Amino acid sequence: MSNSFAKKWGSEPGKSIFERMVGAVRPGPGLRERLIQVSYRISSLKSRLEQEAYRLQQRDKELFNKCVDALSLKDELRAKMYAAECAEVRKVASLILRSQLALEQVHLRLQTIQEFGDIAAVVAPVSRVVNAIRGQLLGVMPQVSYELSEVNETLNSIMIDAGVAVSGGIEIEATGEAQNILKEAYTVAEQRMREKFPEIPVAAEKVSIEKSKNLG
């Protein structure tokens, strides 16, 4: 264990080698503080995604009702226009909801590091998830994407400063864990999309049914 590593993890003079090694598996002031900052920033970004998801849901309701009204007036051309807009809004809403749910998992895992200090097992997959979300949001919410890029840089620097050498086995495990997090987020997001967004009406005879769904 290098002197710089010991300092970063806040080892105290006068302790036995064993005590220092035991202490090294718990985050010291330096890394702990940075992990808390990253966790807070992730939570803040998640809240921004939640706000955007709500805004899109309200926009979808507005377009949906206009679509229903157009169908009730037998104006199928206008109804199709609103339906197309609804579909585009829902694509973005689905992407943001998936990203939000994935960040929730990232936040939870970062909190386990603060408790157990398992840097390699947690930060590596978390970093991959953050990077994946960053790429997905680049064309939708560029500012959030940029901030996620900064978060990812911090996570990588934490691993370096903690002296974590990512071996091939850990690399594969991290990639698999990251895929599991994203897959779970996608599954839950699909379910919530079905719950929050009523089916877009495609025929005039569905108007009354769909409108009652949306109002309920």
C-alpha positions as CSV (number, residue, x, y, z in Angstrom):
1,M,0.0,0.0,0.0
2,S,1.5,3.3,-1.1
3,N,1.8,6.4,1.2
4,S,-0.4,8.4,-1.1
5,F,-3.1,5.7,-1.0
6,A,-3.0,5.7,2.8
7,K,-3.3,9.4,2.9
8,K,-6.3,9.4,0.6
9,W,-8.0,6.9,2.7
10,G,-7.2,8.7,5.9
11,S,-5.1,6.2,7.7
12,E,-4.0,7.3,11.1
13,P,-0.4,7.2,12.5
14,G,0.3,4.9,15.4
15,K,-2.0,2.1,14.2
16,S,-0.8,-1.4,13.5
17,I,-0.4,-2.6,9.9
18,F,-3.4,-4.8,10.3
19,E,-5.5,-1.9,11.6
20,R,-4.5,0.3,8.7
21,M,-5.3,-2.5,6.2
22,V,-8.7,-2.9,7.8
23,G,-9.2,0.8,7.7
24,A,-8.3,1.0,4.0
25,V,-11.5,-0.9,3.0
26,R,-13.6,1.9,4.5
27,P,-13.8,5.2,2.6
28,G,-11.7,7.9,4.4
29,P,-12.6,11.6,4.3
30,G,-11.1,12.2,0.8
31,L,-12.9,9.5,-1.2
32,R,-15.9,9.4,1.0
33,E,-16.5,13.1,0.5
34,R,-16.2,12.8,-3.3
35,L,-18.5,9.8,-3.3
36,I,-21.1,11.8,-1.4
37,Q,-20.8,14.7,-3.8
38,V,-21.2,12.4,-6.8
39,S,-24.2,10.7,-5.1
40,Y,-25.8,14.2,-4.5
41,R,-25.2,15.2,-8.1
42,I,-26.7,12.0,-9.4
43,S,-29.8,12.7,-7.2
44,S,-30.1,16.2,-8.5
45,L,-29.8,15.1,-12.2
46,K,-32.5,12.4,-11.5
47,S,-34.8,15.1,-10.2
48,R,-34.3,17.1,-13.3
49,L,-35.2,14.1,-15.4
50,E,-38.3,13.5,-13.3
51,Q,-39.4,17.1,-13.9
52,E,-38.9,16.7,-17.7
53,A,-40.8,13.4,-17.7
54,Y,-43.7,15.2,-16.0
55,R,-43.6,18.0,-18.4
56,L,-43.7,15.6,-21.3
57,Q,-46.6,13.7,-19.8
58,Q,-48.6,16.9,-19.5
59,R,-47.8,17.7,-23.1
60,D,-48.8,14.2,-24.2
61,K,-52.2,14.7,-22.4
62,E,-52.8,17.9,-24.3
63,L,-52.0,16.4,-27.6
64,F,-54.0,13.3,-26.8
65,N,-57.1,15.3,-26.0
66,K,-56.7,17.3,-29.2
67,C,-56.4,14.1,-31.1
68,V,-59.6,12.7,-29.5
69,D,-61.4,16.0,-30.2
70,A,-60.4,16.0,-33.8
71,L,-61.6,12.4,-34.2
72,S,-65.0,13.3,-32.6
73,L,-65.3,16.1,-35.3
74,K,-64.4,13.5,-38.0
75,D,-61.2,15.5,-38.8
76,E,-59.0,12.5,-39.3
77,L,-56.2,14.5,-41.0
78,R,-55.8,16.7,-37.9
79,A,-56.2,13.7,-35.6
80,K,-53.3,11.9,-37.4
81,M,-51.2,15.0,-37.0
82,Y,-51.8,15.1,-33.2
83,A,-51.3,11.3,-33.0
84,A,-47.9,11.6,-34.7
85,E,-46.9,14.4,-32.3
86,C,-48.0,12.2,-29.4
87,A,-45.8,9.3,-30.6
88,E,-42.8,11.6,-30.8
89,V,-43.3,12.9,-27.3
90,R,-43.7,9.4,-26.0
91,K,-40.4,8.3,-27.6
92,V,-38.6,11.0,-25.7
93,A,-40.6,10.4,-22.5
94,S,-39.7,6.7,-22.6
95,L,-36.0,7.5,-23.0
96,I,-36.0,10.0,-20.1
97,L,-38.0,7.6,-17.9
98,R,-35.5,4.8,-18.6
99,S,-32.6,7.2,-17.8
100,Q,-34.3,8.3,-14.6
101,L,-34.8,4.8,-13.4
102,A,-31.2,3.8,-14.2
103,L,-29.9,6.8,-12.3
104,E,-32.0,5.7,-9.3
105,Q,-30.1,2.4,-9.3
106,V,-26.8,4.3,-9.7
107,H,-27.7,6.4,-6.7
108,L,-28.6,3.3,-4.6
109,R,-25.3,1.6,-5.5
110,L,-23.2,4.7,-4.7
111,Q,-24.7,4.7,-1.2
112,T,-23.6,1.1,-0.7
113,I,-20.0,2.2,-1.4
114,Q,-20.3,4.7,1.4
115,E,-21.2,1.9,3.7
116,F,-19.0,-1.0,2.6
117,G,-16.2,0.6,0.6
118,D,-16.4,-1.9,-2.3
119,I,-15.0,0.5,-4.9
120,A,-14.2,-2.0,-7.7
121,A,-17.4,-4.0,-7.5
122,V,-19.7,-0.9,-7.5
123,V,-18.0,2.0,-9.2
124,A,-17.0,0.1,-12.4
125,P,-20.6,-0.9,-13.4
126,V,-22.0,2.4,-12.2
127,S,-19.5,4.3,-14.4
128,R,-20.7,2.2,-17.4
129,V,-24.3,2.9,-16.7
130,V,-23.7,6.7,-16.4
131,N,-21.8,6.7,-19.6
132,A,-24.6,4.8,-21.4
133,I,-27.2,7.3,-20.1
134,R,-25.0,10.2,-21.1
135,G,-24.9,9.0,-24.7
136,Q,-28.7,8.4,-24.8
137,L,-29.5,11.9,-23.5
138,L,-26.9,13.7,-25.7
139,G,-29.5,14.8,-28.3
140,V,-32.4,15.2,-25.9
141,M,-31.0,16.9,-22.8
142,P,-27.5,18.0,-23.8
143,Q,-26.8,19.8,-20.5
144,V,-27.7,16.8,-18.4
145,S,-25.6,14.7,-20.8
146,Y,-22.6,17.0,-20.2
147,E,-23.0,16.9,-16.4
148,L,-23.2,13.1,-16.6
149,S,-19.9,13.2,-18.5
150,E,-18.4,15.1,-15.6
151,V,-19.8,12.7,-13.1
152,N,-18.3,9.8,-15.0
153,E,-14.9,11.5,-15.0
154,T,-15.1,11.9,-11.3
155,L,-16.0,8.2,-10.8
156,N,-13.0,7.1,-12.9
157,S,-10.7,9.4,-10.9
158,I,-12.1,7.9,-7.7
159,M,-11.2,4.4,-8.9
160,I,-7.7,5.6,-9.9
161,D,-7.1,7.4,-6.6
162,A,-8.4,4.3,-4.7
163,G,-5.7,2.3,-6.4
164,V,-8.2,0.0,-8.0
165,A,-6.8,-2.0,-10.9
166,V,-9.7,-3.3,-13.0
167,S,-8.7,-6.8,-14.1
168,G,-10.3,-8.7,-16.9
169,G,-12.6,-10.6,-14.6
170,I,-13.8,-7.4,-12.9
171,E,-14.2,-5.7,-16.3
172,I,-16.5,-8.5,-17.5
173,E,-18.5,-8.5,-14.3
174,A,-18.9,-4.7,-14.4
175,T,-20.1,-4.8,-17.9
176,G,-22.6,-7.5,-17.0
177,E,-23.9,-5.6,-13.9
178,A,-24.3,-2.5,-16.0
179,Q,-26.3,-4.3,-18.6
180,N,-28.5,-5.7,-15.8
181,I,-29.1,-2.3,-14.4
182,L,-30.1,-0.9,-17.8
183,K,-32.3,-3.9,-18.6
184,E,-34.2,-3.5,-15.4
185,A,-34.7,0.2,-16.0
186,Y,-36.0,-0.6,-19.5
187,T,-38.5,-3.2,-18.2
188,V,-39.8,-0.9,-15.5
189,A,-40.0,2.1,-17.8
190,E,-42.1,0.1,-20.3
191,Q,-44.5,-0.8,-17.6
192,R,-44.8,2.7,-16.3
193,M,-45.3,4.1,-19.9
194,R,-48.3,1.8,-20.3
195,E,-49.7,3.0,-17.0
196,K,-49.2,6.7,-17.6
197,F,-49.8,7.1,-21.3
198,P,-53.2,5.9,-22.7
199,E,-53.2,4.2,-26.1
200,I,-53.4,6.7,-28.9
201,P,-56.8,6.4,-30.6
202,V,-56.6,5.2,-34.2
203,A,-60.3,5.0,-35.1
204,A,-63.3,7.3,-34.6
205,E,-65.3,4.6,-32.8
206,K,-62.6,4.5,-30.0
207,V,-63.1,8.2,-29.1
208,S,-65.4,7.8,-26.1
209,I,-63.5,4.9,-24.6
210,E,-60.1,6.6,-25.0
211,K,-61.3,10.0,-23.7
212,S,-62.8,8.3,-20.6
213,K,-59.4,6.6,-20.0
214,N,-57.5,9.8,-20.3
215,L,-59.8,11.7,-17.9
216,G,-59.7,8.8,-15.4
